[in-house]
Amino acid sequence: MSTHAKRERLLLADLLEAAGPTAPTLCEGWLTRDLAAHVVVRERRPDAAGGLLLNVLKDRLDKAMAEYTAKPYEELIQLIRTGPPKLSVYTLKQIDEAANAVEFYVHAEDVRRAQTDWTPRELDPVFSDALWSRLEKLARLTGRRSPVGLVLRRPNGQTAVAHKGVPVVTVTGEPGELTLFCFGRQSAAAVELDGEKEAVARLTTARLGI
């Protein structure tokens, strides 16, 4: 049985291929070619991928991104489809699932929702539960820069506190939509926000995410 990460990987590759190299994405300043290069660098250049989090590696990351962005787009798509090299930690099923299920889901939606004719995607209950489980673990990390108290709520009533503080804004939605919201795609997430008007406005423009 394929994992969620593997399924989302293939979906992302298909979406990138269909969109072509110059289509917009939800990642500010990135076209689909840039997004494809990011995915490949993250998996195949761990020495540079650390620049996503560490400023000391930023120059190395920029150099690797430039190198892969210059490659033929079809090659980038194929590298995404075939997955990481044999010695990569991402070849381990548990690590791949933990690190990539959310990553690939979010980036697939980055491609889908940047198009004018996108339609909602209904996620199966098992994947929704998996996204919620992961979001519960990451909630405080993704919400650490929230300017207000932030509570996440599923339609079934399950909640997770992403940031303590006042005033509080409660964001309600399906796990996939809450995931997008917490990873900085607030404007594209189909959620309901309950809280003071000013607090809601501050939250929707905050820099959320890892």
Secondary structure by P-SEA (a helix, b strand, c coil): cccaaaaaaaaaaaaaaaaccccccccccccaaaaaaaaaaaccccccccccccccaaaaaaaaaaaaaaccaaaaaaaaaaccccccccccaaaaaaccaaaaaaaaaaaaaacccccbbbbcaaaaaaaaaaaaaaccccccccccbbbbbcccbbbbbccccccbbbbbccaaaaaaaaacccccccccccccaaaaaaaaaccccc
